[in-house]
Amino acid sequence: MSTFPLPDIDLSGRVVLITGGDRGLGLSMATAEAQCGASVVLASVDYDGCVASAAAISDSVGYDRALALQLDITDLDACRAAIAAAVEKFGRLDAVFNNARRLMRGPGLPPGGNALPLHETDPEIYAETVKVNVVGTFFMARAAAEHFRSVGGGKIVNISTSRRNFSRPHNSPYGVTKAAVESQTIIWAGDLADENITVNALLPGGAADTDATRPFKEGQSLLPVDIMDPLAVWLASSGSDGATARRYVGKLWDPSLPPDDAADGSREEPTFIEQLPG
């Protein structure tokens, strides 16, 4: 059950692809969008996880509106194939959420996760994290932009993180990659400004309860996994048409406001001050 009520937005007829959509924040956003009427595509390296999650979504909404795809976002041709599969299944694609990332915690990493000082960071893990979080995000956005340009428009949403993670000690490479994603968001919004393609950043606004691998810290209060759901729904809707080069924070959403006003109240100034002309 959602912690926050979803906005009164009808996504019927819209199709959204979410990378890393088989679990955590990605699955929560996909479920919310399906509940509001969208068809969703869950794409991840964990195909079995995508299949199970897609089945759960279809069961919950009472109709086959979720597609599972196996996808390695560091393979550009695979990203293009995922876009094609979404269009083949549902007849269109309206939005792509770049949520997949190289996890900071899990098998092969220290108990506290991949949050180490410069001189202790594994060079291979560093390179892999940059490849997934930065290059992989570029590949998926590139494939999406190619399709959206061919059909006259679309939406790209890049999942980012809190500003403190860009400069906090022991947070390289994750903070480095998310700072790059913020930069990519602003640059790509400018590149696509005349193509009716919007590019925005979305983040929880704090540490979120995304999965079971986060180590427990005494006194820490995690944001709920569905913290970004209302904004994800709005960003996939026509209400966000024309909104680009913006940074939206899940915890700032005020459910008492109309959706457009709540979204406006959830905006932060982008990390990089230079904005699009005008």
RODO-2510 file (C-alpha; in nm, 4 decimals, decimal comma):
residues 278
     n   res          X          Y          Z
     1     m     0,0000     0,0000     0,0000
     2     s     0,1283     0,3474    -0,0859
     3     t     0,2495     0,5728     0,1925
     4     f     0,1295     0,8750    -0,0019
     5     p    -0,1903     0,9022    -0,2062
     6     l    -0,1205     0,9004    -0,5771
     7     p    -0,2204     1,2142    -0,7660
     8     d    -0,5476     1,2210    -0,9558
     9     i    -0,3790     1,1702    -1,2918
    10     d    -0,4959     0,9351    -1,5654
    11     l    -0,2079     0,7691    -1,7508
    12     s    -0,4324     0,5492    -1,9640
    13     g    -0,2786     0,4869    -2,3046
    14     r     0,0704     0,5902    -2,1929
    15     v     0,3677     0,3547    -2,1921
    16     v     0,6635     0,3945    -1,9546
    17     l     0,9918     0,2017    -1,9532
    18     i     1,1816     0,1867    -1,6238
    19     t     1,5328     0,0441    -1,6032
    20     g     1,6020    -0,1364    -1,2775
    21     g     1,2254    -0,1734    -1,2570
    22     d     1,2260    -0,5153    -1,0961
    23     r     1,2839    -0,3956    -0,7385
    24     g     1,3075    -0,1048    -0,4976
    25     l     1,2369     0,2465    -0,6194
    26     g     1,1977     0,1329    -0,9793
    27     l     0,9336    -0,1267    -0,9025
    28     s     0,7476     0,1139    -0,6767
    29     m     0,7345     0,3801    -0,9502
    30     a     0,6284     0,1250    -1,2111
    31     t     0,3503    -0,0051    -0,9864
    32     a     0,2229     0,3461    -0,9183
    33     e     0,2175     0,4344    -1,2875
    34     a     0,0332     0,1123    -1,3706
    35     q    -0,2205     0,1862    -1,0986
    36     c    -0,2817     0,5203    -1,2689
    37     g    -0,3474     0,3480    -1,6012
    38     a    -0,0100     0,3273    -1,7749
    39     s     0,1429     0,0213    -1,9358
    40     v     0,4908    -0,0337    -1,7966
    41     v     0,8086    -0,2028    -1,9149
    42     l     1,0408    -0,3394    -1,6458
    43     a     1,3967    -0,3762    -1,7753
    44     s     1,6835    -0,5170    -1,5721
    45     v     1,9744    -0,7604    -1,5806
    46     d     1,7632    -0,9741    -1,3452
    47     y     1,5133    -1,1140    -1,5936
    48     d     1,3501    -1,3512    -1,3442
    49     g     1,2957    -1,0584    -1,1093
    50     c     1,1378    -0,8569    -1,3900
    51     v     0,9069    -1,1442    -1,4813
    52     a     0,7880    -1,1847    -1,1233
    53     s     0,7408    -0,8112    -1,0745
    54     a     0,5608    -0,7661    -1,4066
    55     a     0,3234    -1,0507    -1,3185
    56     a     0,2519    -0,8925    -0,9801
    57     i     0,1737    -0,5573    -1,1430
    58     s    -0,0553    -0,7133    -1,4035
    59     d    -0,2344    -0,9090    -1,1312
    60     s    -0,2813    -0,5938    -0,9217
    61     v    -0,4308    -0,3871    -1,2051
    62     g    -0,6307    -0,6766    -1,3479
    63     y    -0,4895    -0,6660    -1,6994
    64     d    -0,1700    -0,7490    -1,8886
    65     r    -0,0063    -0,4072    -1,8731
    66     a     0,3488    -0,4958    -1,7693
    67     l     0,6305    -0,6293    -1,9865
    68     a     0,9498    -0,7868    -1,8499
    69     l     1,2758    -0,7412    -2,0394
    70     q     1,6303    -0,8508    -1,9678
    71     l     1,8565    -0,5520    -2,0279
    72     d     2,2202    -0,4603    -1,9759
    73     i     2,2228    -0,0814    -2,0124
    74     t     2,5959    -0,0833    -2,0903
    75     d     2,5065    -0,2356    -2,4303
    76     l     2,3697     0,0335    -2,6651
    77     d     2,2201    -0,2193    -2,9070
    78     a     2,0427    -0,3869    -2,6158
    79     c     1,8982    -0,0482    -2,5119
    80     r     1,7711     0,0053    -2,8654
    81     a     1,6215    -0,3442    -2,8659
    82     a     1,4416    -0,2698    -2,5367
    83     i     1,2858     0,0420    -2,6874
    84     a     1,1772    -0,1598    -2,9920
    85     a     1,0306    -0,4356    -2,7740
    86     a     0,8266    -0,1832    -2,5745
    87     v     0,6855    -0,0312    -2,8930
    88     e     0,6153    -0,3728    -3,0421
    89     k     0,4260    -0,4828    -2,7304
    90     f     0,2261    -0,1695    -2,6572
    91     g     0,2359     0,0283    -2,9829
    92     r     0,4134     0,3321    -2,8423
    93     l     0,6536     0,4607    -2,5784
    94     d     0,6075     0,7884    -2,3936
    95     a     0,8674     0,8018    -2,1179
    96     v     1,1916     0,6366    -2,0079
    97     f     1,3049     0,6426    -1,6451
    98     n     1,6797     0,5847    -1,6052
    99     n     1,6713     0,4184    -1,2644
   100     a     1,9248     0,1334    -1,3065
   101     r     2,2572     0,1815    -1,1323
   102     r     2,5548    -0,0101    -1,0041
   103     l     2,4551    -0,0948    -0,6465
   104     m     2,6687     0,0394    -0,3615
   105     r     2,6044    -0,2672    -0,1470
   106     g     2,5750    -0,6372    -0,2032
   107     p     2,7819    -0,9452    -0,2948
   108     g     3,1527    -0,8842    -0,3344
   109     l     3,1492    -0,5555    -0,1442
   110     p     3,2455    -0,4732     0,2162
   111     p     2,9625    -0,4954     0,4749
   112     g     2,9273    -0,1169     0,4766
   113     g     2,9079    -0,1048     0,0998
   114     n     3,1174     0,0614    -0,1661
   115     a     3,1760     0,3774     0,0371
   116     l     3,5499     0,3896     0,0899
   117     p     3,8299     0,6490     0,0852
   118     l     4,0168     0,7073    -0,2395
   119     h     4,3132     0,4908    -0,1460
   120     e     4,0916     0,1918    -0,0542
   121     t     3,8443     0,2030    -0,3434
   122     d     3,8711    -0,0950    -0,5760
   123     p     3,9705     0,0410    -0,9217
   124     e     3,7658    -0,2231    -1,1013
   125     i     3,4536    -0,1423    -0,8990
   126     y     3,5119     0,2277    -0,9643
   127     a     3,5347     0,1737    -1,3399
   128     e     3,2333    -0,0570    -1,3418
   129     t     3,0255     0,1948    -1,1467
   130     v     3,1106     0,4723    -1,3914
   131     k     3,0325     0,2419    -1,6839
   132     v     2,6891     0,1486    -1,5495
   133     n     2,5766     0,4755    -1,3906
   134     v     2,7167     0,7211    -1,6434
   135     v     2,7740     0,5366    -1,9709
   136     g     2,4737     0,3078    -1,9228
   137     t     2,2471     0,6049    -1,8509
   138     f     2,3800     0,7711    -2,1663
   139     f     2,3178     0,4600    -2,3765
   140     m     1,9583     0,4273    -2,2554
   141     a     1,8915     0,7988    -2,3015
   142     r     2,0515     0,7875    -2,6466
   143     a     1,8274     0,4988    -2,7524
   144     a     1,5230     0,6770    -2,6092
   145     a     1,6109     1,0042    -2,7820
   146     e     1,6517     0,8272    -3,1169
   147     h     1,3004     0,6862    -3,0852
   148     f     1,1417     1,0026    -2,9447
   149     r     1,2872     1,2127    -3,2264
   150     s     1,1310     0,9757    -3,4766
   151     v     0,7833     1,0081    -3,3239
   152     g     0,7878     1,3780    -3,2346
   153     g     0,8546     1,3790    -2,8614
   154     g     0,8888     1,1982    -2,5316
   155     k     1,0153     1,2202    -2,1762
   156     i     1,3451     1,1123    -2,0162
   157     v     1,3769     1,1045    -1,6373
   158     n     1,7153     1,0439    -1,4733
   159     i     1,7160     0,9245    -1,1119
   160     s     1,9628     1,1307    -0,9108
   161     t     2,0583     1,1719    -0,5458
   162     s     2,0895     1,4353    -0,2722
   163     r     2,3497     1,7063    -0,3196
   164     r     2,5495     1,6018    -0,0152
   165     n     2,6387     1,2812    -0,1974
   166     f     2,8308     1,4802    -0,4602
   167     s     3,0931     1,5868    -0,2071
   168     r     3,0640     1,3629     0,0998
   169     p     3,3903     1,1854     0,1908
   170     h     3,4052     0,8149     0,1040
   171     n     3,1334     0,8555    -0,1576
   172     s     3,3371     0,8031    -0,4711
   173     p     3,2497     0,6599    -0,7195
   174     y     2,8732     0,6760    -0,6498
   175     g     2,8635     1,0508    -0,5825
   176     v     3,0833     1,1163    -0,8836
   177     t     2,8493     0,9230    -1,1126
   178     k     2,5357     1,0930    -0,9861
   179     a     2,6951     1,4365    -1,0279
   180     a     2,7622     1,3293    -1,3854
   181     v     2,3975     1,2268    -1,4265
   182     e     2,2902     1,5725    -1,3078
   183     s     2,5221     1,7309    -1,5634
   184     q     2,3922     1,5000    -1,8354
   185     t     2,0355     1,5973    -1,7479
   186     i     2,1006     1,9684    -1,8017
   187     i     2,3086     1,9175    -2,1159
   188     w     2,0641     1,6766    -2,2795
   189     a     1,7681     1,9019    -2,1972
   190     g     1,9422     2,1738    -2,3952
   191     d     2,0348     1,9383    -2,6774
   192     l     1,6723     1,8255    -2,7136
   193     a     1,4950     2,1522    -2,6353
   194     d     1,3685     2,1910    -2,9934
   195     e     1,2675     1,8241    -3,0286
   196     n     0,9705     1,8175    -2,7861
   197     i     1,1768     1,5842    -2,5651
   198     t     1,2053     1,6737    -2,1987
   199     v     1,4865     1,5619    -1,9665
   200     n     1,4547     1,5955    -1,5897
   201     a     1,6150     1,4655    -1,2707
   202     l     1,4179     1,2947    -0,9936
   203     l     1,5451     1,1948    -0,6496
   204     p     1,4054     1,0785    -0,3146
   205     g     1,5534     1,3614    -0,1051
   206     g     1,7308     1,1392     0,1461
   207     a     1,8203     0,7797     0,2165
   208     a     1,5317     0,5635     0,0960
   209     d     1,4305     0,2143     0,2036
   210     t     1,5091     0,0660    -0,1376
   211     d     1,6143    -0,2921    -0,0621
   212     a     1,7358    -0,5304     0,2064
   213     t     2,1072    -0,4634     0,1500
   214     r     2,1272    -0,1254     0,3230
   215     p     2,3154    -0,1649     0,6531
   216     f     2,1214    -0,0589     0,9605
   217     k     2,2411     0,2596     1,1300
   218     e     2,1256     0,3417     1,4813
   219     g     1,8832     0,6340     1,4757
   220     q     1,8570     0,6472     1,0975
   221     s     1,5110     0,7092     0,9556
   222     l     1,4723     0,5957     0,5959
   223     l     1,2306     0,7498     0,3501
   224     p     0,9623     0,5076     0,2260
   225     v     1,0316     0,3264    -0,1003
   226     d     0,7349     0,4987    -0,2676
   227     i     0,8631     0,8493    -0,1884
   228     m     0,9040     0,9360    -0,5588
   229     d     0,5828     0,7723    -0,6848
   230     p     0,3603     1,0835    -0,7059
   231     l     0,6269     1,2743    -0,8978
   232     a     0,6969     0,9742    -1,1207
   233     v     0,3293     0,9658    -1,2153
   234     w     0,3264     1,3405    -1,2829
   235     l     0,6475     1,3270    -1,4872
   236     a     0,4959     1,0545    -1,7056
   237     s     0,1821     1,2596    -1,7635
   238     s     0,0889     1,5469    -1,9931
   239     g     0,1068     1,7733    -1,6892
   240     s     0,4850     1,7762    -1,7212
   241     d     0,4823     1,8731    -2,0892
   242     g     0,7333     2,1536    -2,1401
   243     a     0,9040     2,0999    -1,8039
   244     t     1,2701     2,0264    -1,8726
   245     a     1,6155     2,0677    -1,7170
   246     r     1,4534     2,0495    -1,3740
   247     r     1,5319     1,8657    -1,0514
   248     y     1,2384     1,7201    -0,8564
   249     v     1,2577     1,5919    -0,4971
   250     g     1,0181     1,3221    -0,3828
   251     k     0,9974     1,4210    -0,0174
   252     l     0,8922     1,7770    -0,1098
   253     w     0,5673     1,6612    -0,2744
   254     d     0,2605     1,8007    -0,0947
   255     p    -0,0356     1,5672    -0,1585
   256     s    -0,2824     1,8341    -0,0442
   257     l    -0,2048     2,0451    -0,3516
   258     p    -0,3235     1,9958    -0,7098
   259     p    -0,0651     1,7851    -0,8981
   260     d     0,0871     2,0694    -1,1017
   261     d     0,1241     2,2847    -0,7898
   262     a     0,2662     1,9936    -0,5904
   263     a     0,5207     1,9291    -0,8654
   264     d     0,6182     2,2964    -0,8748
   265     g     0,6667     2,2877    -0,4979
   266     s     0,8910     1,9817    -0,5340
   267     r     1,1424     2,1594    -0,7554
   268     e     1,4944     2,2425    -0,6472
   269     e     1,7333     2,4545    -0,8453
   270     p     1,9485     2,2235    -1,0568
   271     t     2,2951     2,1539    -0,9270
   272     f     2,4439     2,3312    -1,2268
   273     i     2,3189     2,6877    -1,2329
   274     e     2,3545     2,7479    -1,6068
   275     q     2,0095     2,6933    -1,7503
   276     l     1,8528     2,6826    -2,0912
   277     p     1,8209     3,0213    -2,2668
   278     g     1,5165     3,2095    -2,1497
***
